[in-house]
Amino acid sequence: MPRTPPRPSAALAGNTPDEVEAQFYEALQRADLELLMAVWADDDEIVCVHPGGGRVIGTAAIRASFEAIFGNGAVPAQPEQVRRLQWLGGALHHLVERIEVPAAGDSPGPQTAWVLATNVYVKTPQGWRLAAHHASPGSLQEMPGPGEAPATLH
């Protein structure tokens, strides 16, 4: 019988925002609801916005939304082009998520989907935790290459 690797405990969720972010994307890639929920702050005002969706507020609602998503399988999101802002007690990461979607129907091979995401982290007595995840659909035309500035500013 294969042995399942130990799951990081909630206490290990974050010495840095980067570590919390790595656990968040690992949880998405493995459809691991317990690991995913361990990265979130224990606060009634945490928020998640899925691509094309409305605000999901609070632990119970966020858990239910990811439980429904994981009912369809893992989310193969790979964070890329991460930009970071950090201040005392908080951090903001804005990034591009690359999602490889397996071939279906008549498509010749896997397709790549792009999602623009913002993750906000807070320093808590238990370490760094995720307070907000906001994801919006993107397109290849919107994805600047490494080191390139976007064509428009707003």
DOZAVEX-692887 format. One record per residue (C-alpha): x, y, z; residue number from 1. Coordinates in nm, 4 decimals, always signed. Layout:
N
TORZA        u        v        w num
TORZA        X        Y        Z NUM
...
END
This chain:
154
TORZA        u        v        w num
TORZA  +0.0000  +0.0000  +0.0000   1
TORZA  +0.1567  +0.3369  -0.1021   2
TORZA  +0.2263  +0.5745  +0.1815   3
TORZA  +0.0789  +0.9241  +0.1543   4
TORZA  +0.3373  +1.1929  +0.2285   5
TORZA  +0.2685  +1.3856  +0.5472   6
TORZA  +0.0628  +1.6987  +0.5030   7
TORZA  +0.2098  +2.0250  +0.6331   8
TORZA  +0.0324  +2.1278  +0.9495   9
TORZA  -0.1435  +2.4593  +0.9831  10
TORZA  +0.1459  +2.5682  +1.2064  11
TORZA  +0.3815  +2.5202  +0.9110  12
TORZA  +0.1657  +2.7215  +0.6738  13
TORZA  +0.3883  +3.0181  +0.6668  14
TORZA  +0.7189  +3.1563  +0.7699  15
TORZA  +0.7023  +3.3738  +0.4568  16
TORZA  +0.4308  +3.4765  +0.2113  17
TORZA  +0.6210  +3.2806  -0.0585  18
TORZA  +0.5906  +2.9591  +0.1452  19
TORZA  +0.2181  +3.0123  +0.1961  20
TORZA  +0.1775  +3.0781  -0.1764  21
TORZA  +0.3663  +2.7585  -0.2630  22
TORZA  +0.1339  +2.5600  -0.0332  23
TORZA  -0.1739  +2.7264  -0.1862  24
TORZA  -0.0756  +2.6247  -0.5404  25
TORZA  +0.0311  +2.2768  -0.4250  26
TORZA  -0.3135  +2.2337  -0.2677  27
TORZA  -0.4829  +2.3415  -0.5929  28
TORZA  -0.2670  +2.1022  -0.7966  29
TORZA  -0.3460  +1.8109  -0.5620  30
TORZA  -0.7122  +1.9021  -0.4931  31
TORZA  -0.6182  +1.8930  -0.1232  32
TORZA  -0.8922  +2.0796  +0.0596  33
TORZA  -0.7325  +2.0467  +0.4057  34
TORZA  -0.3974  +2.1867  +0.2902  35
TORZA  -0.5759  +2.4624  +0.1009  36
TORZA  -0.7772  +2.5692  +0.4042  37
TORZA  -0.4651  +2.5604  +0.6279  38
TORZA  -0.3132  +2.8522  +0.4344  39
TORZA  -0.6077  +3.0873  +0.4978  40
TORZA  -0.6185  +3.3361  +0.7857  41
TORZA  -0.8655  +3.2602  +1.0635  42
TORZA  -1.0801  +3.5680  +1.0076  43
TORZA  -1.4452  +3.6219  +0.9135  44
TORZA  -1.3467  +3.8731  +0.6433  45
TORZA  -1.1166  +3.6553  +0.4275  46
TORZA  -1.2269  +3.6669  +0.0647  47
TORZA  -1.1878  +3.4706  -0.2568  48
TORZA  -1.2978  +3.5700  -0.6064  49
TORZA  -1.2853  +3.2890  -0.8630  50
TORZA  -1.2514  +3.3791  -1.2342  51
TORZA  -1.5837  +3.5211  -1.3512  52
TORZA  -1.7400  +3.4789  -1.0055  53
TORZA  -1.8547  +3.6977  -0.7225  54
TORZA  -1.7013  +3.7485  -0.3799  55
TORZA  -1.6900  +3.4448  -0.1518  56
TORZA  -1.6481  +3.5692  +0.2056  57
TORZA  -1.5536  +3.3724  +0.5168  58
TORZA  -1.3978  +3.0362  +0.5909  59
TORZA  -1.7096  +2.8212  +0.5485  60
TORZA  -1.8043  +2.9778  +0.2141  61
TORZA  -1.4478  +2.9572  +0.0783  62
TORZA  -1.4225  +2.5936  +0.1868  63
TORZA  -1.7536  +2.5104  +0.0160  64
TORZA  -1.6473  +2.6853  -0.3062  65
TORZA  -1.3198  +2.4922  -0.3284  66
TORZA  -1.4927  +2.1672  -0.2331  67
TORZA  -1.7198  +2.2162  -0.5351  68
TORZA  -1.4233  +2.3007  -0.7598  69
TORZA  -1.2263  +1.9964  -0.6412  70
TORZA  -1.5328  +1.7818  -0.7156  71
TORZA  -1.4235  +1.8251  -1.0798  72
TORZA  -1.0602  +1.7413  -1.0014  73
TORZA  -0.7404  +1.9278  -0.9290  74
TORZA  -0.6628  +2.2736  -1.0652  75
TORZA  -0.3278  +2.2548  -1.2493  76
TORZA  -0.2407  +2.6210  -1.1887  77
TORZA  +0.1271  +2.7193  -1.2107  78
TORZA  +0.2183  +3.0637  -1.0743  79
TORZA  +0.4346  +3.2712  -1.3096  80
TORZA  +0.5587  +3.6303  -1.3324  81
TORZA  +0.5097  +3.6860  -0.9588  82
TORZA  +0.5528  +4.0457  -0.8449  83
TORZA  +0.5723  +4.1177  -0.4736  84
TORZA  +0.5004  +4.4085  -0.2413  85
TORZA  +0.5622  +4.3625  +0.1303  86
TORZA  +0.5198  +4.5824  +0.4350  87
TORZA  +0.5153  +4.5272  +0.8085  88
TORZA  +0.2453  +4.2672  +0.8696  89
TORZA  +0.1265  +4.2352  +0.5093  90
TORZA  +0.2206  +4.1320  +0.1579  91
TORZA  +0.0616  +4.1457  -0.1850  92
TORZA  +0.1564  +3.9196  -0.4763  93
TORZA  +0.0206  +3.9786  -0.8253  94
TORZA  +0.0911  +3.7091  -1.0783  95
TORZA  -0.0160  +3.5104  -1.3809  96
TORZA  -0.1490  +3.1581  -1.3349  97
TORZA  -0.0800  +2.9247  -1.6280  98
TORZA  -0.3320  +2.6421  -1.6439  99
TORZA  -0.2726  +2.3509  -1.8806 100
TORZA  -0.6079  +2.2081  -1.9853 101
TORZA  -0.5921  +1.8522  -2.1291 102
TORZA  -0.7071  +1.7975  -2.4870 103
TORZA  -1.0781  +1.7345  -2.5253 104
TORZA  -1.2980  +1.6546  -2.8212 105
TORZA  -1.1413  +1.7594  -3.1514 106
TORZA  -0.8626  +1.9707  -3.0007 107
TORZA  -0.5161  +1.8625  -3.1183 108
TORZA  -0.3505  +1.8821  -2.7783 109
TORZA  -0.3504  +2.0513  -2.4422 110
TORZA  -0.4648  +2.4113  -2.4275 111
TORZA  -0.3214  +2.6826  -2.2055 112
TORZA  -0.5481  +2.9108  -2.0073 113
TORZA  -0.4230  +3.2254  -1.8336 114
TORZA  -0.5579  +3.3710  -1.5121 115
TORZA  -0.4527  +3.7031  -1.3582 116
TORZA  -0.4360  +3.6694  -0.9798 117
TORZA  -0.3739  +3.8801  -0.6713 118
TORZA  -0.2966  +3.7178  -0.3365 119
TORZA  -0.2910  +3.9181  -0.0135 120
TORZA  -0.1110  +3.7797  +0.2931 121
TORZA  -0.1257  +3.8887  +0.6564 122
TORZA  +0.1113  +3.8134  +0.9417 123
TORZA  -0.0795  +3.6406  +1.2220 124
TORZA  +0.0295  +3.4898  +1.5548 125
TORZA  +0.0342  +3.1532  +1.3672 126
TORZA  +0.2572  +3.2916  +1.0878 127
TORZA  +0.1765  +3.4267  +0.7426 128
TORZA  -0.1694  +3.3424  +0.6092 129
TORZA  -0.3702  +3.4139  +0.2957 130
TORZA  -0.6383  +3.6806  +0.3480 131
TORZA  -0.7552  +3.7343  -0.0121 132
TORZA  -0.7256  +3.5545  -0.3468 133
TORZA  -0.8711  +3.7313  -0.6512 134
TORZA  -0.8498  +3.5627  -0.9915 135
TORZA  -0.9697  +3.6982  -1.3271 136
TORZA  -0.9633  +3.5413  -1.6727 137
TORZA  -0.6703  +3.6514  -1.8866 138
TORZA  -0.5563  +3.6003  -2.2446 139
TORZA  -0.2208  +3.5298  -2.4067 140
TORZA  -0.2222  +3.8800  -2.5575 141
TORZA  -0.2380  +4.0265  -2.2054 142
TORZA  +0.0640  +3.8309  -2.0802 143
TORZA  +0.3818  +4.0418  -2.1037 144
TORZA  +0.7076  +3.8509  -2.1250 145
TORZA  +0.9474  +3.8509  -1.8306 146
TORZA  +1.0830  +4.1999  -1.7738 147
TORZA  +0.8413  +4.3631  -2.0194 148
TORZA  +0.6022  +4.6381  -1.9198 149
TORZA  +0.2329  +4.5998  -2.0054 150
TORZA  +0.1127  +4.7993  -2.3070 151
TORZA  -0.1476  +4.9934  -2.1043 152
TORZA  -0.1541  +5.1349  -1.7554 153
TORZA  -0.4616  +5.2255  -1.5574 154
END
